[in-house]
Amino acid sequence: MINHIIDGISIKLNQVFGDSYEIYSEDVQQGLNVPCFFIGFLNSSKVQKLGTRFFKENFFDIHYFPNGPDSNTEILSISEQLETELEYIIVNGDLVRGTQMNSEIVDGVLHFFVNYNMSMVKVEEPYEPMGELLISGENRGDNNEY
């Protein structure tokens, strides 16, 4: 499911910012093309609800690497756009809402935090009932001793 959410974020970023912005979801050792986005998965939590239902929280940190070191205006503009555009993404054909959005700038890189939470139902495999069971034994007498 996490990979599907990352795909949904990537598609949305590409729709909004176009092909001139690279979008990474894997670590890049060298050759980072700026401006670009890096979609980082932080963690998730799962809370059991009634029966087979559960609530899953998924925490993401989307990094934005700007064109140059003195680009505070660019970073603030991108932060506002992300806040608006990542409110809803499509995951497996379903609309998922981003919550608890916040951002910070660390060493000239924008960190945009967003949660994509969803209620889910665990689909259990149907079971096959056991076939016929034949029991055989012998009677040891009328006193019912075993």
Secondary structure, DSSP 4 states (H G I P E B T S, - for coil): -HHHHHHHHHHHHHHHH-TTSEEESS--SS---SSEEEEEEEEEEEEE-STTEEEEEEEEEEEEE-SSSS-HHHHHHHHHHHHHHTTEEEETTEEEEEEEEEEEEETTEEEEEEEE-EEEEPPPPPPPPP-----------SS---
